Amino acid sequence: MKHLERVRWRARRGLLELDIIFERFITAHYAELTLEEKQLFEVILDMPDNPLLDQIMGRSEAASLAQKVLLEKISAASCRINMGEFEDGK
């Protein structure tokens, strides 16, 4: 299995919201991540769904500064995509 396919498979979650957030982020930005960010993304994928969604939504603190920065990128990418859909009338 190719790396990106494996990441997409691992990003599949029990919460639809996380599925949507991760699919959009992976499609638009995963290739741009540094090696360290990709490794941290793998760590994030090991987190339970509800605490992970809370961190992405800013309702709870991330375990580290690096994790916080990556979660903010994930959140921002999802918001930018959603606003673009809203503005396009979709």
C-alpha positions in Angstrom: 0.0 0.0 0.0 1.4 3.4 -0.9 2.1 5.8 1.9 -0.6 8.3 1.1 -3.2 5.6 0.8 -2.1 4.2 4.2 -2.4 7.7 5.7 -5.9 8.1 4.3 -6.9 4.7 5.6 -5.5 5.5 9.1 -7.4 8.8 9.1 -10.8 7.1 8.8 -12.5 7.7 12.1 -15.6 6.9 14.0 -16.8 10.5 13.9 -18.0 11.8 10.5 -16.7 15.3 11.4 -13.1 14.0 11.7 -13.5 12.0 8.5 -14.4 15.1 6.7 -11.7 17.3 8.3 -8.9 14.8 7.7 -9.9 13.9 4.1 -9.9 17.6 3.2 -6.7 18.3 5.0 -4.9 15.3 3.4 -6.1 16.2 0.0 -5.2 19.8 0.2 -2.1 19.9 2.4 -0.6 16.6 3.5 2.0 16.6 0.7 3.3 20.0 1.9 4.1 18.8 5.4 7.6 18.3 6.5 8.8 14.9 7.6 8.5 15.9 11.2 5.0 17.1 10.7 4.1 13.9 8.9 5.4 11.9 11.8 3.4 14.0 14.2 0.3 13.5 12.1 0.7 9.8 12.6 0.9 10.4 16.4 -2.3 12.5 16.2 -4.0 9.7 14.3 -3.4 7.4 17.3 -5.5 9.7 19.5 -9.1 8.8 20.5 -11.8 10.6 18.4 -13.5 12.8 21.0 -10.3 14.3 22.6 -8.9 14.7 19.1 -11.9 16.6 17.8 -11.9 18.8 21.0 -8.2 19.7 20.3 -8.9 20.5 16.6 -11.8 22.7 17.6 -9.7 24.4 20.2 -11.9 23.2 23.1 -8.9 21.5 24.8 -5.1 21.9 24.9 -2.7 19.9 22.7 0.0 17.8 24.4 2.8 19.9 22.9 3.5 23.1 21.0 4.3 21.2 17.8 1.1 19.2 18.1 -0.8 22.4 18.7 0.6 24.0 15.6 -0.2 21.0 13.4 -3.8 20.8 14.8 -4.2 24.5 14.1 -3.1 23.9 10.5 -5.6 21.1 10.2 -8.4 23.3 11.7 -7.5 26.3 9.5 -7.5 24.2 6.3 -10.9 22.8 7.1 -12.3 26.3 7.8 -10.8 27.8 4.6 -12.3 25.0 2.6 -15.7 25.4 4.3 -15.7 29.2 3.7 -14.8 28.7 0.1 -17.8 26.4 -0.4 -20.0 28.9 1.4 -18.8 31.8 -0.8 -19.2 29.6 -4.0 -22.8 28.9 -3.0 -22.3 25.2 -2.8 
